[in-house]
Amino acid sequence: MEEQEKHHNFIDRIWVCLTVLLTLGAMVFGCYFYSIPEEKWITYGAVSVLGAFLFVVCAKLDIFYDRTTNKEVFCAGRFILLYVFALAISLFCPKIPTAVWPYTIVFLFLALFSNGLTGILAATLCLFLSVLMCTNGDILLFFMYFISGVGTVVFFRNLDKEFRFGYPIFLSELFLFLCIVLFSGYTATFDTSIILLASVNLVVTFVLTLFVLKYFSSAVVHRERDKYMELSDPDSRIMNELKEKNQQEYLKSIHVAYFCERICAEFQMDSTLTKVAAYHHNIALSKFKTANWVNTESLCKEYEFPQSVCDVLQELWDEDTPVKSVEAVILYVSSLVVSSVLYLFEVKPGKQIDYEEVIDSIFHKLLLSDKLVKSNISLAQMNCMKRLFIKEKLYYDFLRRE
C-alpha cells in the first residue's frame, strides 16, 4: 500500500509539473510567434502559470474530497493530451477570423473528460492565450466565447448519466450563434459576413461535437456499460471460477445480490453497481483461502473492475476505510443477513427459526455498533431494509431447502 501511494504521488507531481510547463511553453511560443513585445512576456507567462496551477489544484481537490462527477471519466494522461490539443488550437486561433474560433468544442471536450469546473478553467486559460495573441483581441471577444463555452458545459452537464444529446446540441448551437452575432455586431459594422462566419462556426462546431460525443460514448459511457453488463451475469467467467472453487460462496453471492437488488428497488436507485459488487464481494475466495481487501484488490485490478465497484468492495473489506456509501451499506447488511440465516440453518437443522427475531437482533446490533457511524444511509432507509428482510420469509425457506 505504501509503495502504491508513493507511485500515485510521483504520478501526481509529474502531472502537475507537466501541465504547468506545457502552458508556459505554449505562452512563450505564442509570444515569440506573434511578436509580442518582450516586456509583456513575464506578465503573460506568470498569468499562464497561475492559471494552470489553479485548474490542476481544482482537479486534485475534487479527487481528494471525493467530489469528482464521475470517477471513470477523469484520467490524468488523457486529460493532458486533450489539453495539449486545446493549447494547439489556442495558438492557431489568432490566424483565423474571430467569428469562427472553435472554443465551444474546446470547453466541451475538456469539461467532459474531467469534472466540469476543471475543464472550464483549462479552456478559459486557452481562450485567454488566444485573446492575448490576437491583434484585435479584447474583453468582449473573451467574454463572447467564455459565456458560450460555459453555456455548452451547462447544457451537457448530465451527459454521463443519460446519453441524450439532442437538446444540448441545439441549445449550445443557438447560444453560440446569438453570442457571435450580438458581440460581433457590437464591435463591428453588422453585415452578412458576420452571419456567414457564424454559420460556418455552427457547422464546424456541430460536426466536431458529434465526433467528441462519439469518442466520449466509446471511451466512457458504453465502455463502462458493457463492463457492468458482463459483471452482472452470474454465469460469467469470473463467477464460474468462484463456483468451481467454492460453490457455497457462489450461491451466497447470488442470494446477497437478490436482496441488494430488492433494496435498491425500494430506495428507487439504480441497482447495477450494488448487484455487481454483491456478485463479487467474495471473489477473493476463488483464488485465495481468505477474503480480505488485499486479495480482493488484487483481483479487482486483474479483472479490471470499474472504479465504483472497487470503492464499494474496499468499504466492505478494508478495515481502514469506513462504510460510507449507501451501496456499501446495502451490501454489508445483505451479506450479514444471508450469512446469519445460513449459519442458523447449519447449527439448527430442521428447527423452526423466528426470522423476525433474527432480523431484529441483527439491526439492533448494527445500530449499537460503530460500523455504520460514518455512513450516508438514513434511519428511514435502515427501517425500510429491516421491513423488507422481515417480509422475505418465503425466500429464507427457499434457502433452507437449497
Residue pairs with C-beta under 8 A, 6 or more apart in sequence:
11 76
12 60
12 76
15 56
15 76
15 80
16 53
16 56
16 60
18 80
19 52
19 56
19 80
19 83
20 49
20 52
20 53
20 56
22 52
22 80
22 83
22 84
22 87
23 48
23 49
23 51
23 52
23 87
23 125
24 45
24 48
24 49
24 52
26 48
26 87
26 90
26 91
26 129
27 44
27 45
27 48
27 129
28 41
28 45
29 91
30 36
30 90
30 91
30 94
30 129
30 132
30 133
31 40
31 41
31 44
31 45
31 133
33 91
33 133
34 94
34 133
36 44
36 132
36 133
44 132
47 128
48 125
48 128
48 129
51 121
51 124
51 125
51 128
52 125
54 121
55 118
55 121
55 122
55 125
58 115
58 117
58 118
58 121
59 74
59 79
59 114
59 115
59 118
61 67
62 68
62 115
62 117
62 118
63 74
67 115
68 74
68 115
69 115
69 116
69 160
70 160
70 220
71 307
71 308
71 311
72 220
72 224
72 306
72 307
72 308
73 112
73 113
73 114
73 160
73 220
74 113
74 114
74 115
75 113
78 113
78 219
79 110
79 113
79 114
82 109
82 110
82 113
83 110
83 122
86 106
86 109
86 110
86 122
86 123
86 126
87 126
87 129
89 102
89 106
89 126
90 106
90 126
90 127
90 129
90 130
91 129
91 130
91 133
93 101
93 102
93 103
93 130
93 133
93 134
94 130
94 133
94 134
94 135
94 137
97 197
98 134
98 136
98 137
98 141
98 184
99 180
99 184
99 194
99 197
99 198
99 201
100 197
100 200
100 201
100 204
101 130
101 145
101 201
102 201
102 204
102 205
102 208
103 123
103 126
103 127
103 130
103 145
103 148
103 149
104 145
104 148
104 149
104 152
104 172
104 176
104 205
104 209
105 205
105 208
105 209
105 212
106 123
106 126
106 127
106 149
107 119
107 120
107 123
107 149
107 150
107 152
107 153
108 149
108 152
108 153
108 156
108 172
108 209
108 212
109 119
109 212
109 216
110 118
110 119
110 120
110 122
110 123
111 118
111 119
111 120
111 123
111 153
111 156
112 119
112 156
112 159
112 160
112 212
112 216
113 119
113 216
113 220
114 122
116 153
116 157
119 153
120 149
120 150
120 153
123 149
124 146
124 149
127 142
127 145
127 146
127 149
128 142
130 137
131 137
131 138
131 141
131 142
134 141
138 187
140 183
140 186
140 187
141 183
141 187
143 183
144 179
144 180
144 183
144 184
145 179
147 179
148 172
148 175
148 176
148 179
148 180
151 171
151 172
151 175
152 168
152 172
152 175
152 176
155 167
155 168
155 171
155 172
155 175
156 165
156 168
156 172
159 165
159 168
159 213
159 216
160 220
160 221
163 217
163 221
165 213
169 206
169 209
172 205
172 209
173 202
173 205
173 206
176 198
176 201
176 202
176 205
177 198
177 202
180 194
180 197
180 198
180 201
181 194
181 195
181 198
184 190
184 194
184 197
184 198
185 194
188 194
224 306
227 304
227 305
227 306
228 272
228 273
228 276
228 306
230 236
231 238
231 276
231 279
231 280
231 305
231 306
231 309
232 272
232 275
232 276
232 279
233 239
234 254
234 257
234 279
238 280
238 283
238 286
238 303
239 250
239 253
239 279
239 280
241 286
241 287
242 249
242 250
242 253
242 282
242 283
242 285
242 286
243 250
244 286
245 285
245 286
245 287
246 282
246 285
246 286
249 282
249 285
251 402
252 282
252 335
252 338
252 339
252 342
253 278
253 279
253 280
253 281
253 282
254 279
255 338
255 399
256 278
256 281
256 331
256 334
256 335
256 338
257 275
257 278
257 279
258 395
259 278
259 334
259 337
259 338
259 388
259 389
259 392
260 271
260 274
260 275
260 277
260 278
260 330
260 331
260 334
261 271
261 274
261 275
262 388
262 392
263 274
263 330
263 334
263 384
263 385
263 388
264 270
264 271
264 274
264 275
264 330
265 271
266 384
266 385
266 388
267 326
267 330
267 381
267 384
269 326
273 308
273 309
273 312
273 327
274 312
274 327
274 330
274 331
276 306
276 309
277 309
277 312
277 313
277 316
277 327
277 328
277 331
278 331
278 334
278 335
280 305
280 309
280 313
281 313
281 316
281 331
281 335
282 291
283 296
283 299
284 290
284 291
284 292
284 295
284 296
284 299
285 291
286 299
287 295
287 299
288 295
291 317
292 317
293 313
293 314
293 317
293 318
293 319
293 321
296 313
296 314
296 317
297 310
297 313
297 314
300 309
300 310
300 313
305 313
311 325
311 328
312 325
312 327
312 328
312 331
314 321
315 321
315 322
315 323
315 324
315 325
315 328
315 332
316 323
316 328
316 331
316 332
316 335
322 373
322 374
322 375
323 329
323 332
323 371
323 372
323 374
323 375
324 374
324 375
324 376
325 375
325 376
326 375
326 376
326 377
326 381
328 375
329 372
329 375
329 376
329 377
330 385
332 371
332 372
333 362
333 366
333 385
336 362
336 366
337 359
337 362
337 389
338 399
340 358
340 362
341 353
341 355
341 358
341 396
341 399
342 399
344 353
344 358
345 353
345 399
345 400
353 396
355 390
355 392
355 393
355 396
356 390
359 386
359 389
359 390
360 386
363 382
363 385
363 386
366 372
366 382
367 382
